[in-house]
Amino acid sequence: MPLISISTSATIENKKDFIEKSSNLISNLTKKPEKFVMVKLSNDSIMYFDNKYSPSCYVEIRSIGSLNPPEMSSSISEFCSRELDLAPERIYINFVDVNAAMWAWNGKTFG
């Protein structure tokens, strides 16, 4: 049930590899099975941040519980910085803790 949505203006040569690494990272950070992790990637987006069109990245992580932004922020930022060749100050991360009754899978809500 964790979803990581990544929008970036950086060019990603091997998108499948990047998506798989992203899935593994979120699975490890949330301690939820990778079977339930979804990764959404929008790359080569036009992004404007800090009065510049320089490559940047917006990451949104949604999950039913298991989010600890103070502990996760550094790992996610380091991952995106390394994989996308971006300075950490070009990355925004948004965490969304979703109510189980508002998230459905396989025709049923989790709560």
N, C-alpha and C positions, 0 to 999 in steps of 0.2 A: 503493500500500500504506500510506501514512500514514492514520491514523484520528484524527480529533479528535472527542472526545466532550465536549459542553458541557452541564452541568446548572446551571440558574440559577433563582433565585426572582424575578428581574427579569422584567417584562413586555416582550415583544418584539413591536412592532407589525407589522413586515414580516419575518416569519421567513425567507422565501425569499431576500430581499436579504442578511440576516444570514448565512445558510448559505453563499451564494455568496461573500461577502467572507471568511468563515472558510476556505473551501476555497482561495481564492486566496492568503491569508496563509500557510497551511501549505505549499502548493506552493512558494511563494517561499522560505520559511525552510528547507525540507528539500531544495530544488533537485530535486524530483521532479515528474514531469508531473501536472498537475491531473486528468488522466484517471484516475489511480489514487488520488486523495484521496477519502476518505469522511468525511462530516460527520454526526454524530449529535447531535441537539438535544433536550434535555428542558427545557422552560421552564415557568414558573409552578409550579415545584416548591416544596414547603415545605422551607425550609432554616433551620437553627439554627446560628449561628456566633458565637463571642465573646459568648455569653450573650444573643444578640439574634436576632430574626426579620427584621432588616433585610435588604434584597436582598443576595445574595451569589452567588458563582459558583465552580464546580469544573470545571476543564478537565483532560482527560487526553489526551495525545498518544502514540500508539503508532506505531512505525515500525521497519522493518528498517534499522538504521543511520541516518545523516543527522541524528541528534539532537545538538544542542549546547546543553544547558540554560542554561549561563551566558550564551550569546549570544542565545538565543531568548526567555528569560523576560521581558525588558523589552518586547519587541515584542508578545508575546501579552498581557501584562498591560495595556499601553497600549491595545491593540485592544479588549479586553473592557471596560476602564474607559470608553473613549469610546463604544463601541456600546451598552453596557448601562447607561450612566450610573451606574457603581459606583466607589467609592473603591478604589484598588489593594490596600489592606489587607483588602478583602472578597473577594479572589480567591486561590484555591489552584490551582496548576498541577502536574500529575504527568506526568513523562516516563517512557515505558516503551520500552526498546530490545528488540525482539523478535527471537529467533533465526529466521533464514530458514526453517529446517525446521519451525517452529511456525506458519507463516502460509501459508495457501493461497488461491488465486484460480483460477478457471476449471478447477477439478478437480485442481490440482497445487500442491504446496508450492513456495515460491520457492527452497528450498535442499535 
